[in-house]
């Protein structure tokens, strides 16, 4: 698409990935985009305070007593009121309904703390440790109806170290999340990728085809 990207962010907790994206927009690394609203399903989500500190509209939308369908209908209504054309999930701990995904088809992105398609769902870092893998990481992807699936935009790779716990591995992965999520948003807002046959294709010859891997130090 052309024109300004109006981003709506959905959160449930501390909002550290949202903060990383907001900081990169403010710094000019991500151009042609602004975050116009942050919505949480939890009233005490720390990310709401972060949003207010950036001067971004911060809303708590209470799911109490609502079906998933009715709740998502509320979210769709609010996001369209703010003219959102890119939805960013940043630790949003709810499964979106098909109607929500259809309303923003190919315009919803998520980050997951694993090298998808491995270790979907909750406690991905714990799953990686239990499987004995030597490398873990994070994945930014477009959202489809299937949980933790959809075309992969960018991935990061981190080593799994001897003596790692779920906490230490999670922290190492989170540091890379704060790098690759802004990078993915940058690619989208600069029009440097497209989806073809269920895959993300980079339009720039400077970028590798398929996925981009960042390998930070432990």
N, C-alpha and C positions, 0 to 999 in steps of 0.2 A: 504494500500500500504506500501511497505518498502522503505527505503532510505530517503534522505533529502526532506523535504517539502519546495518547492519554492513557496512562497506566493506572489500573486499580490493583491494589495489593491485598490479598487475603492472608490473615495470620491467625495463630492461636496462642502464641507465646511471646518469647523475648524479642523476636523480630530482628535478629542479628543479620540475616541475609538481606532483609528489607533495608536495614541501615546501610549495609555495604553498597547496595544499588543506589540509594538516595545520595550517599556521599559521592559516588562516581558521577551522578547526574550533576550535582552541585559543582564538582571540580571540572566539568566539561568533558570528561572521558566518554560519557554517554551523551550524545547529542540528539537533537530532534525528538526529545522525550521529556515528559514531566509526570510525576506521580500526583494524581488529582484526588485520590481518596485511598484510605487504608481502612479495612473492615476486619473486625475480629468477632468470633463467636464466643469469646470469653471476655468478660468485663475487666478482668485484672491482667490482661495481656500487656506485658511490658512494651511491646511494639507500638501500642497506642500512644504512650508517652513519648516515644521516639518520634512518631509522626508529628505530634504537636510541637516538639522542639524544632522540627523542620518547617513548621507552618503549614503542614498538610492536614487536610480534613481527616479526622479520626473518628470512626463510628463503631459502636458496639451493637451488633444485631443479635438479639437474644433468640436462641433456638428453642427455648423452653416451650413445650406444648405444641410444637409444630412438627409435621412430618418432614422428611427430607425434601420432598417435592415442594411443599409450601415454603420451606425455608429458602430453598434455592430460587424460587420464584421471587422472593423478597430481594435476594442478592442481585438477581438479574435486573429487577426494576431499579434498584439503587445505582448499579453500575451504568445502566443506560441513561439514567438521569445525569450522571457525571460525564456522559459521552465517552466512556471508556472503550478503547479499541485494542487493548492488550491487558490480559489478566495475568498477574504474577502470583503464584502460590508460594508463600514463604513460611513454611511450617504450619500450614493450614490442616488441622487434624480432622478433616471431614472428607468423606468420599462424595464427589460431585455426582449429581444425577445426570442421566443422558440429556435431559432437556437443557441443563446449564451448559453442557459441553457443546450441544448443537447451537445454542445461542451465540457462542464465541468460538466456533469451529476454527481450528488452526491458529487461534489467538489466545491460547492458555498455555502457560509454561510452568513447569515445576522443577524442583531440585530434590534429588534423592541421594542419601549417603551410601551409595554402593555403585558398583560398575554394572549397571543394568545391561542385560536382563537378569543378572544374578541377584539374589537376595532382595526380593521385593517385599513390601509390607513393613511392619513394625520391627524395630530392633535389628536393622540391617547390619550394623557393626557387630553385634553379638552373633548373628548368623555367620558372618565372615570368619570370626574367630573360631567358632565351633566347627566350621568346615575346614579349618587349617590352611586357608589360602595365604599366599605370600605377598599378594598385592590387593589393596582395596582402593576405594576412591569415591567419587561422586559423579552424578550424571544430571545434566540439565536436558529436559526433553519437553516436547509438545505433549499435551494431555489428550488422551483418548478415553473411550469408555472403560477400557480395561485398566485396572489399578497399576500404577507405576509402569505404564507402557507408553507407546507413542514414539514418533520419530526423535532420535537422539540428536541434540544440537552440539553439545560439548561434554567431554568427560575429563576428569582429573585422575591421576594415579598416584597413590601413596604406598610406601612399603608397610607391611605388617611386621613389627619388630618383635624380637624375643622378649617376653615379659609384658607385652601389651595387654591392657585390660580394655573392657568396653569403653571406659571413660577416656583413657589415653588415646585410643584409636579414634574415638569420636572427635576429640579435640584436634587431632592432626587432619582429619578429613574436613572438619569445619573450616579450618584455615584455608583450605583449597576451595571450599564452597564460596567463600567471600571473594575469591578471584574469578572463578569461572562463571558465576551467575551474572555479575556485571558484564563480563565479556560476551556472554550469550545475548544479553539484552542489547549490547552495542551492535552485535551482528544483525539482530532483527531490525533495530531502528535505523540502521544504515542500509538496509535492503540488500545485505550481502549473502542471503541464503533463500532457498525455496524448498518446498516439499514436493518430491516426485516419487510416486510408487511407494509411499510409506517411508522414504528416507529423506534426510536433510542433505541437500546439495548446496555447497558453497559456490557462489557466483564468481568470487574473486580467485584468480589463479594463485594469489599469494597464500591462500588458505588451503589446507589439505582437504581432500574429499572424504566425507564420511564423518569423522570426528577429529577433534583437536585435543591433544593431551598435554597437560601441564604437570611437570614433575618437580615439585618444590622439595626443598631439603626437609628431613624429618623434624 
